[in-house]
Structure formats: C-alpha cells, structure tokens
Amino acid sequence: MAEEILLKFRHESAGDIGPISFPESTTFTQVKERLLSEWPKGSNANEAPSQGTDVKLILSGKFIESAKTLKDYKKDMGELKADTVVTLLVFVRPQAAVKKPSAPSAKSAPKTTEEEAKGCSCSIS
C-alpha cells in the first residue's frame, strides 16, 4: 500500500493552502493541478496562476521537477511520521513574463535583447 504524504503550500499573497493528502506515487504535475483547484478565489488576480506551468514549487531550497513523484523527493522531506506536514513554497510566474511577444513585421524587425527573447523580466519592489 502506498504511503500518503501531507503537503501544505505557502504563498505570500494566497497564504497557506492545505494540508492536502497525496499518495507518494503522485507526480508534481498532478500536485500543481490540485493546488490550482484549491487556490483561494479571492486572491490577487495578478498573482493567481492560470495553469500548472505558471507555478514553481520549492522544497528545501530547491525547485521541484514537475515530472518527478513525491517519492523521488522523500529524502528532502525529512523524517515523515503519520501526522507530519511537509511545507512547500509556491512561486507564481508573473503574468507579464508569460505574455507572448508579437510577431515582427517583415519590413522592420525590432532588435531585442537576449533576455527579452527568452521572455525574462525583472521587477523590484
């Protein structure tokens, strides 16, 4: 029988979500989809993720790979007892970084920096 792992998600604007129980065979892609379904409806619309790829999860200071399972990261979760809740930090990619660049016209293609071409942006608050 697969072991269940309790996860809690912490985000600065959404607060804490969970704990939610997952089988250890669950992929982090599935975890992200469940997180999106549990996301508070009244949270800031600019920071609410619209899809799983907008979300990055952090455990023990490392970004989690979506294709891996909870079992793959068990060693990073410490000693798990029946009532242990593992907290993951949630980073939501800003919507401005997600927008697609418009196609340049054939006459004049504007010059873009390498960061702009990759869709990178910075904001200091």
N, CA, C and O atoms as CSV, one atom per row, in Angstrom:
chain,resi,resn,atom,element,x,y,z
A,1,MET,N,N,0.844,-1.187,0.000
A,1,MET,CA,C,0.000,0.000,0.000
A,1,MET,C,C,0.885,1.244,0.000
A,1,MET,O,O,1.835,1.334,0.778
A,2,ALA,N,N,0.576,2.194,-0.864
A,2,ALA,CA,C,1.367,3.416,-0.973
A,2,ALA,C,C,1.124,4.324,0.227
A,2,ALA,O,O,0.011,4.431,0.742
A,3,GLU,N,N,2.181,4.958,0.645
A,3,GLU,CA,C,2.103,5.867,1.781
A,3,GLU,C,C,1.520,7.211,1.342
A,3,GLU,O,O,1.774,7.678,0.231
A,4,GLU,N,N,0.748,7.816,2.215
A,4,GLU,CA,C,0.181,9.141,1.955
A,4,GLU,C,C,1.106,10.201,2.559
A,4,GLU,O,O,1.662,10.003,3.639
A,5,ILE,N,N,1.265,11.312,1.865
A,5,ILE,CA,C,2.099,12.410,2.339
A,5,ILE,C,C,1.232,13.660,2.409
A,5,ILE,O,O,0.537,13.991,1.448
A,6,LEU,N,N,1.269,14.355,3.542
A,6,LEU,CA,C,0.512,15.593,3.725
A,6,LEU,C,C,1.363,16.774,3.284
A,6,LEU,O,O,2.477,16.967,3.772
A,7,LEU,N,N,0.830,17.560,2.357
A,7,LEU,CA,C,1.538,18.740,1.863
A,7,LEU,C,C,0.748,19.994,2.193
A,7,LEU,O,O,-0.480,20.023,2.102
A,8,LYS,N,N,1.489,21.035,2.581
A,8,LYS,CA,C,0.913,22.368,2.772
A,8,LYS,C,C,1.687,23.284,1.841
A,8,LYS,O,O,2.896,23.133,1.669
A,9,PHE,N,N,0.984,24.230,1.244
A,9,PHE,CA,C,1.591,25.140,0.277
A,9,PHE,C,C,1.561,26.556,0.845
A,9,PHE,O,O,0.531,27.011,1.343
A,10,ARG,N,N,2.685,27.241,0.769
A,10,ARG,CA,C,2.783,28.596,1.319
A,10,ARG,C,C,3.123,29.575,0.191
A,10,ARG,O,O,4.125,29.434,-0.510
A,11,HIS,N,N,2.234,30.586,0.047
A,11,HIS,CA,C,2.436,31.642,-0.955
A,11,HIS,C,C,2.173,32.977,-0.287
A,11,HIS,O,O,1.265,33.091,0.536
A,12,GLU,N,N,2.959,33.990,-0.631
A,12,GLU,CA,C,2.861,35.273,0.077
A,12,GLU,C,C,1.504,35.953,-0.050
A,12,GLU,O,O,1.059,36.584,0.908
A,13,SER,N,N,0.828,35.851,-1.194
A,13,SER,CA,C,-0.466,36.530,-1.310
A,13,SER,C,C,-1.651,35.592,-1.060
A,13,SER,O,O,-2.711,36.044,-0.629
A,14,ALA,N,N,-1.484,34.294,-1.325
A,14,ALA,CA,C,-2.588,33.351,-1.125
A,14,ALA,C,C,-2.575,32.770,0.284
A,14,ALA,O,O,-3.551,32.153,0.711
A,15,GLY,N,N,-1.480,32.962,1.003
A,15,GLY,CA,C,-1.377,32.388,2.342
A,15,GLY,C,C,-1.094,30.896,2.268
A,15,GLY,O,O,-0.504,30.410,1.303
A,16,ASP,N,N,-1.520,30.182,3.295
A,16,ASP,CA,C,-1.302,28.736,3.334
A,16,ASP,C,C,-2.496,28.010,2.731
A,16,ASP,O,O,-3.648,28.365,2.979
A,17,ILE,N,N,-2.203,26.993,1.939
A,17,ILE,CA,C,-3.227,26.150,1.338
A,17,ILE,C,C,-2.933,24.728,1.800
A,17,ILE,O,O,-1.820,24.231,1.624
A,18,GLY,N,N,-3.915,24.085,2.381
A,18,GLY,CA,C,-3.733,22.714,2.839
A,18,GLY,C,C,-3.671,22.638,4.340
A,18,GLY,O,O,-3.951,23.627,5.018
A,19,PRO,N,N,-3.318,21.516,4.869
A,19,PRO,CA,C,-2.657,20.380,4.235
A,19,PRO,C,C,-3.601,19.521,3.390
A,19,PRO,O,O,-4.792,19.391,3.673
A,20,ILE,N,N,-3.012,18.945,2.344
A,20,ILE,CA,C,-3.711,18.063,1.420
A,20,ILE,C,C,-2.934,16.760,1.360
A,20,ILE,O,O,-1.706,16.772,1.273
A,21,SER,N,N,-3.636,15.644,1.405
A,21,SER,CA,C,-3.004,14.327,1.383
A,21,SER,C,C,-2.837,13.839,-0.056
A,21,SER,O,O,-3.753,13.936,-0.872
A,22,PHE,N,N,-1.636,13.308,-0.349
A,22,PHE,CA,C,-1.323,12.771,-1.675
A,22,PHE,C,C,-0.644,11.411,-1.522
A,22,PHE,O,O,0.148,11.227,-0.598
A,23,PRO,N,N,-0.935,10.453,-2.407
A,23,PRO,CA,C,-0.148,9.216,-2.427
A,23,PRO,C,C,1.280,9.553,-2.868
A,23,PRO,O,O,1.480,10.475,-3.659
A,24,GLU,N,N,2.257,8.823,-2.367
A,24,GLU,CA,C,3.644,9.123,-2.701
A,24,GLU,C,C,3.962,8.903,-4.176
A,24,GLU,O,O,5.000,9.363,-4.651
A,25,SER,N,N,3.099,8.216,-4.906
A,25,SER,CA,C,3.308,7.992,-6.340
A,25,SER,C,C,2.824,9.166,-7.198
A,25,SER,O,O,2.948,9.123,-8.422
A,26,THR,N,N,2.278,10.205,-6.576
A,26,THR,CA,C,1.747,11.368,-7.294
A,26,THR,C,C,2.889,12.186,-7.887
A,26,THR,O,O,3.884,12.455,-7.213
A,27,THR,N,N,2.739,12.586,-9.164
A,27,THR,CA,C,3.748,13.462,-9.769
A,27,THR,C,C,3.488,14.902,-9.323
A,27,THR,O,O,2.382,15.240,-8.901
A,28,PHE,N,N,4.512,15.738,-9.420
A,28,PHE,CA,C,4.326,17.128,-9.044
A,28,PHE,C,C,3.481,17.888,-10.058
A,28,PHE,O,O,2.953,18.952,-9.734
A,29,THR,N,N,3.341,17.376,-11.270
A,29,THR,CA,C,2.391,17.953,-12.221
A,29,THR,C,C,0.977,17.792,-11.666
A,29,THR,O,O,0.175,18.724,-11.728
A,30,GLN,N,N,0.670,16.616,-11.127
A,30,GLN,CA,C,-0.640,16.360,-10.527
A,30,GLN,C,C,-0.825,17.193,-9.253
A,30,GLN,O,O,-1.922,17.680,-8.980
A,31,VAL,N,N,0.246,17.353,-8.482
A,31,VAL,CA,C,0.184,18.172,-7.268
A,31,VAL,C,C,-0.163,19.614,-7.635
A,31,VAL,O,O,-0.987,20.243,-6.970
A,32,LYS,N,N,0.466,20.142,-8.695
A,32,LYS,CA,C,0.202,21.520,-9.125
A,32,LYS,C,C,-1.250,21.688,-9.571
A,32,LYS,O,O,-1.879,22.701,-9.267
A,33,GLU,N,N,-1.782,20.700,-10.290
A,33,GLU,CA,C,-3.180,20.777,-10.729
A,33,GLU,C,C,-4.124,20.808,-9.531
A,33,GLU,O,O,-5.107,21.549,-9.531
A,34,ARG,N,N,-3.833,20.019,-8.529
A,34,ARG,CA,C,-4.661,20.020,-7.316
A,34,ARG,C,C,-4.526,21.358,-6.591
A,34,ARG,O,O,-5.510,21.900,-6.088
A,35,LEU,N,N,-3.303,21.889,-6.541
A,35,LEU,CA,C,-3.073,23.191,-5.919
A,35,LEU,C,C,-3.901,24.267,-6.609
A,35,LEU,O,O,-4.506,25.105,-5.940
A,36,LEU,N,N,-3.936,24.254,-7.938
A,36,LEU,CA,C,-4.730,25.239,-8.684
A,36,LEU,C,C,-6.215,25.120,-8.330
A,36,LEU,O,O,-6.907,26.132,-8.227
A,37,SER,N,N,-6.706,23.900,-8.146
A,37,SER,CA,C,-8.127,23.722,-7.821
A,37,SER,C,C,-8.448,24.200,-6.407
A,37,SER,O,O,-9.595,24.536,-6.112
A,38,GLU,N,N,-7.444,24.232,-5.533
A,38,GLU,CA,C,-7.632,24.669,-4.149
A,38,GLU,C,C,-7.266,26.144,-3.932
A,38,GLU,O,O,-7.442,26.669,-2.832
A,39,TRP,N,N,-6.757,26.811,-4.976
A,39,TRP,CA,C,-6.284,28.197,-4.849
A,39,TRP,C,C,-7.431,29.100,-4.389
A,39,TRP,O,O,-8.529,29.011,-4.938
A,40,PRO,N,N,-7.207,29.960,-3.405
A,40,PRO,CA,C,-8.282,30.846,-2.903
A,40,PRO,C,C,-8.838,31.736,-4.010
A,40,PRO,O,O,-8.084,32.349,-4.766
A,41,LYS,N,N,-10.148,31.798,-4.093
A,41,LYS,CA,C,-10.809,32.563,-5.164
A,41,LYS,C,C,-10.652,34.076,-4.990
A,41,LYS,O,O,-10.666,34.803,-5.984
A,42,GLY,N,N,-10.506,34.559,-3.783
A,42,GLY,CA,C,-10.410,35.993,-3.551
A,42,GLY,C,C,-9.003,36.545,-3.622
A,42,GLY,O,O,-8.793,37.720,-3.324
A,43,SER,N,N,-8.017,35.722,-4.014
A,43,SER,CA,C,-6.635,36.197,-4.041
A,43,SER,C,C,-6.415,37.156,-5.209
A,43,SER,O,O,-7.238,37.239,-6.121
A,44,ASN,N,N,-5.307,37.871,-5.168
A,44,ASN,CA,C,-4.953,38.867,-6.173
A,44,ASN,C,C,-4.945,38.227,-7.564
A,44,ASN,O,O,-4.210,37.265,-7.790
A,45,ALA,N,N,-5.733,38.734,-8.480
A,45,ALA,CA,C,-5.858,38.162,-9.821
A,45,ALA,C,C,-4.532,38.189,-10.571
A,45,ALA,O,O,-4.277,37.306,-11.390
A,46,ASN,N,N,-3.681,39.180,-10.312
A,46,ASN,CA,C,-2.387,39.250,-10.989
A,46,ASN,C,C,-1.436,38.151,-10.522
A,46,ASN,O,O,-0.506,37.794,-11.244
A,47,GLU,N,N,-1.658,37.614,-9.329
A,47,GLU,CA,C,-0.769,36.598,-8.799
A,47,GLU,C,C,-1.393,35.209,-8.805
A,47,GLU,O,O,-0.727,34.243,-8.434
A,48,ALA,N,N,-2.633,35.083,-9.209
A,48,ALA,CA,C,-3.270,33.770,-9.261
A,48,ALA,C,C,-2.804,33.037,-10.517
A,48,ALA,O,O,-2.912,33.575,-11.619
A,49,PRO,N,N,-2.290,31.820,-10.364
A,49,PRO,CA,C,-1.833,31.074,-11.542
A,49,PRO,C,C,-3.011,30.591,-12.372
A,49,PRO,O,O,-4.063,30.248,-11.832
A,50,SER,N,N,-2.829,30.566,-13.686
A,50,SER,CA,C,-3.903,30.089,-14.555
A,50,SER,C,C,-3.670,28.653,-15.008
A,50,SER,O,O,-4.605,27.979,-15.440
A,51,GLN,N,N,-2.431,28.183,-14.912
A,51,GLN,CA,C,-2.123,26.806,-15.286
A,51,GLN,C,C,-0.919,26.319,-14.484
A,51,GLN,O,O,-0.192,27.120,-13.895
A,52,GLY,N,N,-0.713,25.014,-14.464
A,52,GLY,CA,C,0.348,24.419,-13.668
A,52,GLY,C,C,1.740,24.880,-14.039
A,52,GLY,O,O,2.632,24.917,-13.192
A,53,THR,N,N,1.934,25.235,-15.307
A,53,THR,CA,C,3.269,25.685,-15.723
A,53,THR,C,C,3.608,27.073,-15.179
A,53,THR,O,O,4.766,27.487,-15.224
A,54,ASP,N,N,2.612,27.792,-14.669
A,54,ASP,CA,C,2.857,29.099,-14.054
A,54,ASP,C,C,3.378,28.966,-12.625
A,54,ASP,O,O,3.784,29.954,-12.014
A,55,VAL,N,N,3.366,27.741,-12.094
A,55,VAL,CA,C,3.705,27.502,-10.693
A,55,VAL,C,C,5.034,26.764,-10.584
A,55,VAL,O,O,5.271,25.785,-11.291
A,56,LYS,N,N,5.887,27.237,-9.701
A,56,LYS,CA,C,7.118,26.540,-9.337
A,56,LYS,C,C,7.023,26.227,-7.855
A,56,LYS,O,O,6.648,27.086,-7.057
A,57,LEU,N,N,7.357,25.014,-7.489
A,57,LEU,CA,C,7.328,24.599,-6.094
A,57,LEU,C,C,8.761,24.465,-5.590
A,57,LEU,O,O,9.648,24.005,-6.310
A,58,ILE,N,N,8.969,24.873,-4.344
A,58,ILE,CA,C,10.296,24.851,-3.753
A,58,ILE,C,C,10.252,24.005,-2.490
A,58,ILE,O,O,9.398,24.204,-1.626
A,59,LEU,N,N,11.179,23.060,-2.390
A,59,LEU,CA,C,11.319,22.202,-1.223
A,59,LEU,C,C,12.787,22.194,-0.827
A,59,LEU,O,O,13.652,21.903,-1.654
A,60,SER,N,N,13.071,22.506,0.414
A,60,SER,CA,C,14.442,22.518,0.931
A,60,SER,C,C,15.363,23.401,0.084
A,60,SER,O,O,16.527,23.067,-0.136
A,61,GLY,N,N,14.827,24.529,-0.386
A,61,GLY,CA,C,15.628,25.484,-1.145
A,61,GLY,C,C,15.865,25.106,-2.593
A,61,GLY,O,O,16.654,25.763,-3.271
A,62,LYS,N,N,15.202,24.056,-3.093
A,62,LYS,CA,C,15.394,23.616,-4.476
A,62,LYS,C,C,14.067,23.621,-5.211
A,62,LYS,O,O,13.029,23.271,-4.650
A,63,PHE,N,N,14.113,24.027,-6.485
A,63,PHE,CA,C,12.922,23.930,-7.321
A,63,PHE,C,C,12.644,22.463,-7.617
A,63,PHE,O,O,13.558,21.688,-7.899
A,64,ILE,N,N,11.369,22.094,-7.547
A,64,ILE,CA,C,10.921,20.724,-7.784
A,64,ILE,C,C,10.720,20.518,-9.293
A,64,ILE,O,O,10.226,21.407,-9.987
A,65,GLU,N,N,11.104,19.345,-9.786
A,65,GLU,CA,C,10.858,18.983,-11.183
A,65,GLU,C,C,9.455,18.389,-11.291
A,65,GLU,O,O,9.114,17.466,-10.551
A,66,SER,N,N,8.651,18.905,-12.197
A,66,SER,CA,C,7.245,18.513,-12.315
A,66,SER,C,C,7.037,17.041,-12.649
A,66,SER,O,O,6.051,16.447,-12.212
A,67,ALA,N,N,7.932,16.452,-13.402
A,67,ALA,CA,C,7.748,15.063,-13.837
A,67,ALA,C,C,8.062,14.057,-12.730
A,67,ALA,O,O,7.682,12.891,-12.835
A,68,LYS,N,N,8.741,14.487,-11.682
A,68,LYS,CA,C,9.106,13.568,-10.600
A,68,LYS,C,C,7.938,13.371,-9.642
A,68,LYS,O,O,6.988,14.154,-9.625
A,69,THR,N,N,8.030,12.305,-8.843
A,69,THR,CA,C,6.978,11.982,-7.888
A,69,THR,C,C,7.365,12.439,-6.481
A,69,THR,O,O,8.512,12.798,-6.217
A,70,LEU,N,N,6.383,12.415,-5.598
A,70,LEU,CA,C,6.650,12.735,-4.197
A,70,LEU,C,C,7.687,11.780,-3.629
A,70,LEU,O,O,8.545,12.190,-2.847
A,71,LYS,N,N,7.619,10.526,-4.009
A,71,LYS,CA,C,8.574,9.533,-3.519
A,71,LYS,C,C,10.004,9.910,-3.894
A,71,LYS,O,O,10.929,9.673,-3.117
A,72,ASP,N,N,10.197,10.494,-5.077
A,72,ASP,CA,C,11.533,10.909,-5.524
A,72,ASP,C,C,12.149,11.960,-4.594
A,72,ASP,O,O,13.372,12.057,-4.493
A,73,TYR,N,N,11.313,12.742,-3.921
A,73,TYR,CA,C,11.795,13.826,-3.050
A,73,TYR,C,C,11.651,13.500,-1.561
A,73,TYR,O,O,11.827,14.379,-0.717
A,74,LYS,N,N,11.332,12.246,-1.233
A,74,LYS,CA,C,11.110,11.886,0.172
A,74,LYS,C,C,12.322,12.181,1.051
A,74,LYS,O,O,12.169,12.603,2.197
A,75,LYS,N,N,13.507,11.963,0.528
A,75,LYS,CA,C,14.704,12.200,1.339
A,75,LYS,C,C,14.854,13.675,1.708
A,75,LYS,O,O,15.438,13.996,2.743
A,76,ASP,N,N,14.331,14.577,0.869
A,76,ASP,CA,C,14.397,16.019,1.139
A,76,ASP,C,C,13.308,16.475,2.113
A,76,ASP,O,O,13.333,17.612,2.585
A,77,MET,N,N,12.354,15.592,2.413
A,77,MET,CA,C,11.235,15.942,3.291
A,77,MET,C,C,11.516,15.639,4.760
A,77,MET,O,O,10.709,15.973,5.628
A,78,GLY,N,N,12.640,15.016,5.036
A,78,GLY,CA,C,12.965,14.680,6.413
A,78,GLY,C,C,12.220,13.440,6.866
A,78,GLY,O,O,11.679,12.694,6.050
A,79,GLU,N,N,12.196,13.225,8.177
A,79,GLU,CA,C,11.526,12.059,8.736
A,79,GLU,C,C,10.016,12.274,8.688
A,79,GLU,O,O,9.493,13.216,9.283
A,80,LEU,N,N,9.332,11.398,7.982
A,80,LEU,CA,C,7.873,11.514,7.827
A,80,LEU,C,C,7.166,10.553,8.768
A,80,LEU,O,O,7.315,9.336,8.661
A,81,LYS,N,N,6.402,11.111,9.682
A,81,LYS,CA,C,5.553,10.310,10.565
A,81,LYS,C,C,4.123,10.448,10.060
A,81,LYS,O,O,3.881,11.172,9.095
A,82,ALA,N,N,3.186,9.781,10.683
A,82,ALA,CA,C,1.795,9.765,10.229
A,82,ALA,C,C,1.175,11.159,10.167
A,82,ALA,O,O,0.351,11.422,9.291
A,83,ASP,N,N,1.554,12.057,11.079
A,83,ASP,CA,C,0.942,13.384,11.119
A,83,ASP,C,C,1.873,14.503,10.642
A,83,ASP,O,O,1.583,15.680,10.854
A,84,THR,N,N,2.987,14.141,10.002
A,84,THR,CA,C,3.938,15.139,9.505
A,84,THR,C,C,3.359,15.866,8.299
A,84,THR,O,O,2.851,15.243,7.366
A,85,VAL,N,N,3.442,17.189,8.332
A,85,VAL,CA,C,3.006,18.005,7.207
A,85,VAL,C,C,4.242,18.655,6.598
A,85,VAL,O,O,4.999,19.339,7.286
A,86,VAL,N,N,4.437,18.436,5.307
A,86,VAL,CA,C,5.572,18.995,4.578
A,86,VAL,C,C,5.118,20.296,3.925
A,86,VAL,O,O,4.113,20.323,3.214
A,87,THR,N,N,5.866,21.381,4.171
A,87,THR,CA,C,5.510,22.681,3.600
A,87,THR,C,C,6.350,22.948,2.364
A,87,THR,O,O,7.576,22.850,2.396
A,88,LEU,N,N,5.669,23.289,1.266
A,88,LEU,CA,C,6.329,23.677,0.021
A,88,LEU,C,C,6.072,25.166,-0.215
A,88,LEU,O,O,4.959,25.652,-0.014
A,89,LEU,N,N,7.097,25.870,-0.636
A,89,LEU,CA,C,6.913,27.266,-1.012
A,89,LEU,C,C,6.429,27.318,-2.447
A,89,LEU,O,O,6.858,26.521,-3.281
A,90,VAL,N,N,5.541,28.248,-2.736
A,90,VAL,CA,C,4.948,28.378,-4.068
A,90,VAL,C,C,5.409,29.682,-4.690
A,90,VAL,O,O,5.241,30.755,-4.112
A,91,PHE,N,N,5.992,29.576,-5.871
A,91,PHE,CA,C,6.375,30.744,-6.654
A,91,PHE,C,C,5.496,30.756,-7.891
A,91,PHE,O,O,5.450,29.781,-8.641
A,92,VAL,N,N,4.799,31.869,-8.101
A,92,VAL,CA,C,3.937,32.007,-9.274
A,92,VAL,C,C,4.616,32.952,-10.247
A,92,VAL,O,O,4.969,34.078,-9.897
A,93,ARG,N,N,4.796,32.480,-11.474
A,93,ARG,CA,C,5.420,33.306,-12.505
A,93,ARG,C,C,4.508,34.491,-12.790
A,93,ARG,O,O,3.320,34.304,-13.056
A,94,PRO,N,N,5.045,35.713,-12.738
A,94,PRO,CA,C,4.215,36.894,-13.005
A,94,PRO,C,C,3.603,36.828,-14.398
A,94,PRO,O,O,4.244,36.376,-15.347
A,95,GLN,N,N,2.362,37.281,-14.511
A,95,GLN,CA,C,1.654,37.243,-15.787
A,95,GLN,C,C,2.368,38.026,-16.882
A,95,GLN,O,O,2.278,37.649,-18.050
A,96,ALA,N,N,3.071,39.097,-16.546
A,96,ALA,CA,C,3.789,39.892,-17.542
A,96,ALA,C,C,4.858,39.059,-18.228
A,96,ALA,O,O,5.125,39.261,-19.413
A,97,ALA,N,N,5.468,38.139,-17.521
A,97,ALA,CA,C,6.509,37.293,-18.087
A,97,ALA,C,C,5.930,36.196,-18.966
A,97,ALA,O,O,6.658,35.590,-19.753
A,98,VAL,N,N,4.646,35.932,-18.847
A,98,VAL,CA,C,4.013,34.858,-19.583
A,98,VAL,C,C,3.525,35.305,-20.955
A,98,VAL,O,O,3.395,34.481,-21.859
A,99,LYS,N,N,3.250,36.612,-21.126
A,99,LYS,CA,C,2.663,37.067,-22.392
A,99,LYS,C,C,3.588,36.773,-23.563
A,99,LYS,O,O,4.811,36.861,-23.452
A,100,LYS,N,N,2.977,36.425,-24.682
A,100,LYS,CA,C,3.735,36.054,-25.873
A,100,LYS,C,C,4.124,37.311,-26.651
A,100,LYS,O,O,3.318,38.232,-26.783
A,101,PRO,N,N,5.361,37.353,-27.168
A,101,PRO,CA,C,5.763,38.512,-27.958
A,101,PRO,C,C,5.012,38.525,-29.286
A,101,PRO,O,O,4.702,37.477,-29.852
A,102,SER,N,N,4.728,39.728,-29.769
A,102,SER,CA,C,4.045,39.835,-31.055
A,102,SER,C,C,5.040,39.562,-32.177
A,102,SER,O,O,6.240,39.789,-32.025
A,103,ALA,N,N,4.535,39.079,-33.290
A,103,ALA,CA,C,5.396,38.757,-34.427
A,103,ALA,C,C,5.890,40.047,-35.078
A,103,ALA,O,O,5.097,40.956,-35.323
A,104,PRO,N,N,7.191,40.138,-35.362
A,104,PRO,CA,C,7.717,41.351,-36.001
A,104,PRO,C,C,7.268,41.425,-37.461
A,104,PRO,O,O,7.040,40.402,-38.107
A,105,SER,N,N,7.147,42.642,-37.961
A,105,SER,CA,C,6.756,42.815,-39.360
A,105,SER,C,C,7.947,42.491,-40.254
A,105,SER,O,O,9.092,42.522,-39.804
A,106,ALA,N,N,7.679,42.182,-41.510
A,106,ALA,CA,C,8.732,41.815,-42.456
A,106,ALA,C,C,9.646,42.999,-42.767
A,106,ALA,O,O,10.829,42.808,-43.050
A,107,LYS,N,N,9.101,44.234,-42.716
A,107,LYS,CA,C,9.884,45.415,-43.062
A,107,LYS,C,C,10.938,45.732,-42.012
A,107,LYS,O,O,12.114,45.896,-42.337
A,108,SER,N,N,10.534,45.815,-40.795
A,108,SER,CA,C,11.486,46.207,-39.761
A,108,SER,C,C,11.321,45.324,-38.531
A,108,SER,O,O,10.346,45.441,-37.788
A,109,ALA,N,N,12.262,44.466,-38.337
A,109,ALA,CA,C,12.240,43.619,-37.151
A,109,ALA,C,C,12.951,44.363,-36.025
A,109,ALA,O,O,14.135,44.677,-36.143
A,110,PRO,N,N,12.239,44.647,-34.936
A,110,PRO,CA,C,12.886,45.371,-33.849
A,110,PRO,C,C,13.959,44.509,-33.190
A,110,PRO,O,O,13.834,43.288,-33.106
A,111,LYS,N,N,15.013,45.171,-32.726
A,111,LYS,CA,C,16.084,44.462,-32.040
A,111,LYS,C,C,15.618,44.154,-30.620
A,111,LYS,O,O,15.039,45.004,-29.944
A,112,THR,N,N,15.878,42.934,-30.185
A,112,THR,CA,C,15.534,42.557,-28.819
A,112,THR,C,C,16.781,42.034,-28.129
A,112,THR,O,O,17.681,41.473,-28.754
A,113,THR,N,N,16.802,42.231,-26.843
A,113,THR,CA,C,17.912,41.695,-26.076
A,113,THR,C,C,17.688,40.207,-25.875
A,113,THR,O,O,16.591,39.699,-26.108
A,114,GLU,N,N,18.726,39.514,-25.445
A,114,GLU,CA,C,18.612,38.076,-25.209
A,114,GLU,C,C,17.564,37.782,-24.147
A,114,GLU,O,O,16.819,36.810,-24.271
A,115,GLU,N,N,17.494,38.615,-23.092
A,115,GLU,CA,C,16.517,38.417,-22.032
A,115,GLU,C,C,15.097,38.584,-22.547
A,115,GLU,O,O,14.205,37.819,-22.181
A,116,GLU,N,N,14.882,39.596,-23.407
A,116,GLU,CA,C,13.553,39.808,-23.962
A,116,GLU,C,C,13.140,38.643,-24.853
A,116,GLU,O,O,11.980,38.232,-24.853
A,117,ALA,N,N,14.094,38.117,-25.608
A,117,ALA,CA,C,13.795,36.998,-26.489
A,117,ALA,C,C,13.382,35.764,-25.695
A,117,ALA,O,O,12.569,34.970,-26.167
A,118,LYS,N,N,13.933,35.594,-24.494
A,118,LYS,CA,C,13.580,34.454,-23.653
A,118,LYS,C,C,12.317,34.692,-22.855
A,118,LYS,O,O,11.802,33.760,-22.237
A,119,GLY,N,N,11.797,35.918,-22.847
A,119,GLY,CA,C,10.595,36.224,-22.082
A,119,GLY,C,C,10.894,36.571,-20.646
A,119,GLY,O,O,10.017,36.488,-19.786
A,120,CYS,N,N,12.135,36.961,-20.378
A,120,CYS,CA,C,12.523,37.302,-18.995
A,120,CYS,C,C,12.121,38.738,-18.675
A,120,CYS,O,O,12.077,39.596,-19.557
A,121,SER,N,N,11.836,38.977,-17.432
A,121,SER,CA,C,11.589,40.334,-16.975
A,121,SER,C,C,11.973,40.419,-15.517
A,121,SER,O,O,12.010,39.412,-14.810
A,122,CYS,N,N,12.249,41.595,-15.085
A,122,CYS,CA,C,12.613,41.817,-13.683
A,122,CYS,C,C,11.689,42.882,-13.100
A,122,CYS,O,O,11.249,43.800,-13.791
A,123,SER,N,N,11.414,42.733,-11.828
A,123,SER,CA,C,10.671,43.782,-11.126
A,123,SER,C,C,11.233,43.884,-9.736
A,123,SER,O,O,11.460,42.876,-9.068
A,124,ILE,N,N,11.454,45.091,-9.307
A,124,ILE,CA,C,11.984,45.349,-7.967
A,124,ILE,C,C,10.906,46.055,-7.179
A,124,ILE,O,O,10.389,47.095,-7.587
A,125,SER,N,N,10.577,45.470,-6.040
A,125,SER,CA,C,9.525,46.108,-5.224
A,125,SER,C,C,10.037,46.382,-3.835
A,125,SER,O,O,9.304,46.914,-3.001
